[in-house]
Amino acid sequence: MQRPLPGEQAPITVNVGRWRAGLPPDAWPDNVPPSGDVWRRDVFAVADAYRAGSATTRQLLSAVLIWGYGPIGYGPWRAARSLGADPDGKRLAYALDEVSASVPDEDALRTAYRRFRDADHARLPWLGPGLFTKVLYFVSYRRGMGGVQPLILDRVVASQLPAEAGVGRRGGWSSEEWLAYLRWAAERAQISGVEADAVEMAVVHDR
């Protein structure tokens, strides 16, 4: 069993049978626990396999969406539509090209964020910032490196962030809003001596 990350209070619990039935067989990731209790480390394991070439972009996206949607009833349906729009995984691979191989800097993160919104080359149905920042987080986060790290920005996070984080609460955030939030979280992490994603988790849990 994967251990929780610092700041992670509980796993996301899903109905594995329902998710497996709803997704294409080729997109099913290897690291989904049979119990349905999915921790962040389980998804990071799929992302590590993706970067190593032993998991596909479709398996990566499935793992993130299983964790991201969790027990929400429409999750498998929406995930299947996202996957169906990228049957060979090339759109997702293009979006992640700048951030998969090495430690991404702000320019690489900005490029990846903008590519996810590019309708001609990478955008997928039902994959807005609240979900594709989850993909960026799991693929691009480098634990122990410090500095600006990719973090999740969804409506829950945005609703709890202070004004100085630079993020509006309307949704549809720009790449510059996301980067402002990442810089703010990096500063808070340095002050507190924690990982940047522990700051994000504290925001979610109103700490």
Summary of the structure (lengths in Angstrom):
residues: 207
radius of gyration: 15.9
end to end distance: 26.8
largest distance: 45.3
contacts: 653
relative contact order: 0.12
helix: 54%
strand: 2%
